[in-house]
Amino acid sequence: MSESASVSILDNEYPLNPGQVESYRENGHIYLRNVVPPGQIAEYEQAITDWVMKLNRQSRPLSERDTYGKAFIQITNLWQHSEKIRRFVLARRFGQIAADLMGVDGVRIYHDQALFKEPGGGHTPWHQDQIYWPLETGHTITMWMPLVPIPAEVGTMTFASGTHKLGFVSRQVISDESHKTLAEFIEARRIPQVNYGAMAAGDATFHAGWTMHSAPGNPTERMRKVMTVIYVADGVRIARPDSKARENDLQHWFPGLKPGDLAASPINPLVYTR
């Protein structure tokens, strides 16, 4: 597959049917197959892996890290380092899916994250992404895409269905404490939990910013390579940070902006508009 053909796939729309959109809005998560065909994801996997390894500063063994550090190697805004990764992260195809699921006219990038769970890596605690994000909206969504096949024994994310409708449940950042608090909340309310099992490279899940989710550890000898992209509806304004985590995100992901400004700094490009 030539690079030009691969790029054209990323420019093409991925049609969603009304049932898929309705399911996402009801549950706060969805699994979509073949978002990037298997034969085309490999070229992006290699570029992303190269930059993750180049930028990774985690040198301590897993046994010496805290729970968050054991969960994954995390590298952000890779799109700024590579033209190939830029084409992938800013793909119109992904933005169109995000906009259609949320029912908005356009979306911007909040930021990307490579999340590589090492062999023997620990679980990802229950958490809500949006506790970090200083945004005046519920129109946020994350694409979570494996770059390599993920077998059932490695595990994909588990979602607590419908929790995106609740907004804040706990302000705890991702940690042992958030895992305990949210697990007890989910169990007490008997909230349905969904795990989509094994996923092929180029498949993707999308989940809302408030959707509670977690992931198991990696008991295999292979790296679980995942690329994520976070989207926010175009036209959204920045909220006044009400926590240290949100203050940090405001400074880092909206450089030069302040509360009340449009969430549209130079590193939050518009990737899709109708």
Salt bridges, closest charged atoms under 4 A:
GLU3 OE1 - LYS84 NZ 3.64
GLU3 OE2 - ARG87 NH2 2.16
GLU13 OE2 - ARG92 NH1 3.22
GLU26 OE1 - LYS165 NZ 3.16
GLU43 OE1 - LYS84 NZ 2.98
GLU45 OE2 - LYS225 NZ 2.77
ASP100 OD1 - ARG274 NH1 2.84
ASP105 OD1 - ARG274 NE 3.72
GLU118 OE1 - ARG65 NH1 2.64
ASP129 OD1 - HIS127 NE2 3.11
ASP129 OD2 - HIS207 NE2 2.81
ASP129 OD1 - HIS213 NE2 3.29
GLU184 OE2 - LYS180 NZ 2.83
ASP234 OD1 - ARG108 NE 2.85
ASP242 OD2 - ARG171 NH1 3.20
ASP242 OD1 - ARG246 NH1 3.45
GLU247 OE1 - LYS244 NZ 3.98
ASP261 OD1 - LYS258 NZ 3.34
